[in-house]
């Protein structure tokens, strides 16, 4: 979803409308991958991660 950077800047994804389009176009399955330390600098992604964890959809790369 985003490149990792020490500034925590998410660039393109800071416009949540872009994420809305990407998420609502999925037909059967939606897989999201990204660097949480970068993404969680934005409130939208904090809320999204909390939701995904509640739905038991969160996995780490080692699982």
Secondary structure, DSSP 8 states (H G I E B T S, - for coil): -----TT---GGGGSHHHHHHHHHT-SS-------HHHHTTSHHHHHHHHHHHHTT----TT-
